[in-house]
């Protein structure tokens, strides 16, 4: 589920839609949490879909470390990519704001953390040499994303957390540990999909 203080807006013909903050979302706030309304699809189920539905699933879902396709039930599926993302994923099935996100600002992810199946080119962004999102980006940039997430978790208990009730019980203690002790017990590397043992969905 996306943070409740967000809304879907049309950007332009090239970008399509995006998710924007309607109020200040402070650094350290959970911006998304996997919940029981999100669809978890096995690769075999995706392969069996008709072409039109498969196209939509492949466009709007991400893959977890088990190779399952996660299709968000709400506007979370419209969060766009940025190499300077203001939301960072974690091993705890939540994303966290790594800087203040102001009203009217777009929420963004780095798609390199989403186990993409196929590399794709991105619009140029100043301040980075990255131009493509790659399937192994999660391994290459995990240390950077972990550091950003840990820094943000330092504010976790100091800001409002409307999604805290959706944190899974097995992760709640680890998030509290990161917030109170300044130690991230699990790297985002834990959600890397090793494709050597997976079949493609297409």
C-alpha positions, 0 to 999 in steps of 0.5 A: 500500500502507498502512503495515504498522502499521495495521489496519481497524476498524469505527467506527459505522453512520454512518462504517463502517470506518476505518484505525487505527495499531497502533503509533506512526507518526512525523511524516515517515513514508510512510503510503501508496504507490501500488504495482503491485497497485493497480488503475488503471482508465480512465474508459471501463472504469468507464463500461462496468461493471455498476451494482453494480461501478461503484458500488463503484469510484466509492465506493472509488477516487480519480482522478489527473491523467489522469482514471484511477480508482485503486482501492487493493488493500488497506485504503487504500481505507478511509482516511476524510476529515478537514479536519484530516488527519494524512496528506497526499498529494503529487505523488509518489504517496505520502502522508506523516504530517504529525504523529505518529500514535499507536497507536489513532488513525485515519489520515485524508486530506483528500478534497479532494486526491483529485479527487472528481467530485461535491461532498459534505457532511461532518460538522462539524469544529471549527477549520475553516469548510469543510463540503464537499469540492469538485472544485477543493479541490486548487487552493484548498488546494495551498499549505497541503498543500505546506507541510505535506508539506514540513515532514514531509519534513524528518523523512523520513530520520530515521524508519523508512520501511517503504514506501520501497522502493515509491517510484517511481524517478522520484520518489525523487530529488525526495523526497530533495531535499525531505528534504535541501534543504527544497525541494519541486520539485513541488506537489500541484497537479500531480495536479489533474484538469482536467475540461474535457477529461474525460468523467464515468464515470457 
